[in-house]
């Protein structure tokens, strides 16, 4: 009898566990699995995400090592060093200043990139004088296409009407108060929108010249410092390759950290500008409604 009583107790306990852990059809692990599977899924997703991050970083590191070991020195010896040597022997510092200033004022009107001129400014004049030289030239280089574009306002308007989605970002700069126009122009300059194209299209959005110029100067500051740093880095690597004196470990570490900070800062500022532009678009849309 004692054995039977114990057996009944075991049966009662078994039925209790069955009711709590099973589903009535013999699936005793279903409830437990339902509780643990979401946690397992989240953990697996995080593990896979971090695995991809590590693999990407390793891939970028290998590419960087290959570039600094073989590709960089080859390009420096065959392309960069001859140009720098020719530039230093041909032009004085004063002539280089006029050359950089002139190219930065003329190239935007001709739809030509200005980054190489900014690199030369960084190589020759550094951050201080290089920034002053570039910012003065940018003021003129962005103003000339603005006034030229006013002569073809109607044609530019027709061109913008063909691309209403992309043109909505540009038209945003011509809406609202002067401060809103300044803010929109600054964000457009920071964003990846092509610099030389917006110079001509800005006047078609009815943005005033004052907010346009101030927004351009403020929005161009991050790009100016990035190009100056790039020019200084190119000169450092070229000098090390030309003199056959490789960079020391601290110099390499500082340069790598500087490049990473520059890339991260550029990405963060660009993403912030794009988000602010989208927010401004949403606000303007609500006001129009």
N, C-alpha and C positions, 0 to 999 in steps of 0.2 A: 504493500500500500504506500509505503514511503516512496518507493521508486516511481509508482504511478503518479503520486502527487507531484513529485519533482518533474515528472515528464509533462504533466499538465501545465505546471508553472512555466516550463520551457516553451510549451506550445503557445501559452498566453503571451509570453514575452516575444516569441517569434511572430505571432500575429500582430502585435503592437508595432514591432519594427517594420513588418511588412506594410502596415497601413501608413506608417510615416515615411518609409524609404521607397516603397514600391508604388505602382500605379494600378494595382488590382489585377494586372494581367501578367504578372511574373517578371516585370521589368523593375528590379529592385534598385538599380543604379541610376534611373532616369532623373530623379529629383536632384541627386548629388551632381550629376553631370550638367544639369541645367544651371546649377549655381556656379560651378567651377569653369565652364567653357568660356563665358565672357572674359573672365580674368586671364585665362590662357590666351584668348585672342588678342587682348590688348598687349600682353607681354610679348607675344610673337611679333606683333606689328612694330613695337618699339625696338625689339631685337633686330628685325629686318631693316628698320630705318637706320639704326646706328651702324649696322654692317655696311649698308650702302654708303654712308658718310665716310667710314674708314676706307673703303675701297676707292672712293673718289679722291680722298686726300692722298692715298698712296699713289694713285695714278698721276695726280698733279705733281706730287713730289718727284716721281720718276721723270716726268716730262721736264720739270724744272732742272733736275740734275743733268739730264741730257743736253738741255739748252745751254746751261752755264759751262758744261764741260766741252762740248764740241760745236754746237750751232752758233752760240754767242761769239766765241773767239774767231770763228771763220768769217762771220758777217762783219765783225769789227775790223779784221785785217783787210778784207776785200772791199768793203763799202764805207763804213763809218770813218775809219782813221784817215783814208785819203781825202775825204770831203772836209774833215776838220782841219787837216794839215793845209789843204789848199785855201780854206777860208781864213786861217790865221796868217798865212803868208801873203794873201792878196789884199785883205781889208784890215784897216786899223779899227780900233774900238769905236771911234766916232763914226766911221763909215758903216760899220755893222749896225750901229744904233739907227742910222738913217735907213739902212736897208730893211731892218726888221720893222721899223715904224711904217715905212712905205708899203711893204708887202701886206701888213695887217690892215692898212686902210684901203688898199686896192683889191686884194684878192677876194673879199666878200662880194664886191660888186661884180666880179667876173665868175662867181660861183666856184672859186677855187679854195681848197682847204688851207687853213692858216696854222695848223699844228706844227709843221716843221719850223716855221718862223718863231713860234713860241719856244720850241726846243733850243734854237740858237740863242734866244734871249736868256734862257736858263743857263746854258753853257757859258755864256760870255759875261752876263751881268748878275747872275744869282737871283735870289728871291726879291730883295729890296728894289734895286733899280730895274730889274726885269719886270716886276709887277707894275711899277709906275709907267714904264715904257709901253707895256702891253695894254694897260687899262686906258691910257690916253689914245692909243691907236684904235682900240675897240670902239671908243666913243665916236670917232670919225667913221670907221669902217661900217658901223651899224647905222649911222645916220644917212650916208650917201644912198644906199639902196632904199631907205625909207622914202626919201624925196624923189628918187627915180621912179619908185613904184606908184607914187601919187599921179604920175603922168599916164599910167596905164591902169588906173583904178577899175575901169569898167571891164577890161579884159581879165584882170585878176579875179574880179567878182564872178565872172562867168566860169573861170577855171575852178574856183572854190565850190560853185554850185554843182559841179560834176562829182565832187567827193564830199557829200554833206556830213558823213560821219567823222571823217578826219578834220574837216573844216570847222566842226563844232568846237573843237579845242581851241583853234585860232580865234574864232569869233568871240570866245569867252573873254578875251583881253579887251574887247571894245565895249563891254557892258559894265554898268554900274558906275560908281563914283571914281574919282581919280585914284584914290587909294586902292580900290578893287582892281583897277586897270594895272596899276603898278605891281600889285601882288600877283596877278595872273601872268603878266609878262615875265616876272622873276621866276615863277614856277615853270613856265614854258622853256625858259633858257636853261634851267637846271635839268629838265626832263630830256629824254633822248630825241625830241623833235629836232629835225635838221636846222642848224643855226643859219646857214646861208639862205635857205628857202623862206624861213620866217621873216628875214630882213625885208624881203619884197612883199610878202603877203600881209604884213602887219598893218599897213596903211589901209588895206581893203576892209579891215574890221572896225574902222573908225576909232581906233585907239589914239589918244592924244600923244603928241611928240614927247612931252615932259615925262609922263609915266612910262612911255616906251623906252626912253633913254635911261632913266633911273633903274627901271626893272631889268634892263639889259646889263647894266654895269654891276648890279648886285647879283644877278643870276649867273654871271660869267665868272665870279670870284672863285668858286670851287674848281672849275675847269682850268682857270689860269694857273692856280697853284699845282694842280696835277700835272699840267704840261711843263711847268717850270721844274718840278721835281723829276719828271722823266728826262728832260734835257740834262740836268745835273747828273743823274744816274748814268746816262749814256756817256757823258764825258768821263766820269769816274772809271767806268768799265773800259772805255777806249784808252785812257791813259795807262791803266794797268796792263792791258794787252800790248800796247805799243812799247812800253818800257820793259816788257818781259818780266815784270814783277807781279806775280799773282797776289790777289787780295788776301789779307790775313783773315783768320777765322772770325775775329770780332767784326771786321768790315763786312764780310759776307753775311753774317748774322744780322747786322744792322740794316744792310741793304734789303735782305729778304723780308725782315720785319717791316721796313718802310714800304716795300711794294705791297705786302699784305694789308697794311693799314690803309694805304692809298686805295686799293681795290675795294676794301670793305667800306670805307667812308664814301667813295663814289657810289657804290651800290645802295647804301642806306639813304644817302641824300636824294638819289634818283628815284628810289621807291617812294620816299616821303613826298617828293614833288608830284609824282604821278597820282598818289592818293589824294593830295590836296586839290589837284586839278579835277579829279572825279567828284570830290566833295563840292567844289565850286560849281561844277556842271549841274549837280543835283540841286543845289540851292537856287541857281538861276532858273532851272526848270520849274521848281516849286513857285518861285516868284512870278514867272510868266503865266502859270496856271491860275 
